[in-house]
Amino acid sequence: MGPTNPALLDAVKARIEALKSVDPGNSLAVPVDLVTASASGLDPHISPAAALYQVTRVARARQMDPAKVRQLVLGAVEPPQRWVFGEARVNVLLLNLALDRAQ
């Protein structure tokens, strides 16, 4: 959907509500990459903000200490390529493997 498609706004609003419903105590702003999708929907990376937004919910689901989950998220942040190009990011697969090992 293009940025002028009204269905995109409706989809984003629905995704925000879904995120808030599964983690109602989370008062952080919902990161944009959690409510939009890449063209393929297969991008293995999310922003550090998106990973940090989910710390409490993931800790609860995995029965882990939120501080430990946060530490693993921060340790999984990859810098921009060559420290210049792009944005910092978190590889979700690698983070999930680290979470599995920590359990």
N, C-alpha and C positions, 0 to 999 in steps of 0.2 A: 504494500500500500504506500502510495506517495504521501508526502507531508500535508498535502491539501485534501486528502481523502477523509471525510468525516468519520468513516468507519475506523480509521487509525486512532482517532481521539477516543472513540467509544471503547476500543480494545485496550488502550492504555489505561483508561479509567477503570475498566473491569479488572485489569491485572493489579492495579494499585489496591483496589478493594480486596482482591483475593489475598494479597500479601498481608494486608492489615488484619484480615480475618484469621489467618493462621498464626499471627504474632501480635495480638492486640496491645500488648504492653510496650511494643517498640515505638518510641517517639521520634526516632531518627527520620530524616527525609528519605523517601524511597529513591535510590539511585536510578537514573534514567535507563541504564542498561538492563535493569531487572524488569522493566515494563515495555521495552521495545525488543525487536528481534533483528538479528543479522539477516541478510538476504537468504542465506542457506539455512540458518538456524542451527548450524553445526560448529560455531566458533567455540573452541575449548577454553577461551579466556573470558574473565569478567574483570571489572574494575576492582581495585582494592576497596573502594567504598561499598560496592555491591557485596563483596565477600564479608566485610565487617558488619554490614547491615544484618546479615544472616547468622551471626555468631551465637546469639542467645537461642534461637530456634534450633540450630544445628546441635549445640551443646545439650539442649533438652532432649532432642531426638536420639542422640548418641549416649546420653547419660554421662556426659563429661563436664568437667569444670569449665565454665565460660572463659575464664582467664587462660586456660590451656588452649582452648580452641582459638581464641584471639591471638595468642602467641604463635600458633601454627599458621594462622592466616598471614600475620605480619612477616613470618619467615618465608612464606611462599610468594611474596610480592616480587615480581620480576621487573627490573628497571626498563626504561625505554631502550630500544635496540641501539647499541653502541652509545648508550647514555644520552642520545640526542633525539632519535627518531621515534615518533609515536608516544604512547602513554605507558605509565606503569600498569602492570596487569597481573592477574593471578590465574594460573593454569588450574582449572577446576579438577581435572583428573589427578594431577600431581598432589593437589591439596587433599583430595579425598583419600588417596593412598597414604599420605602422611597421617591423616586422621585415623585411618584403619590401623596403622602401625602403633599409634599412640594409645589405642584402646587395648 
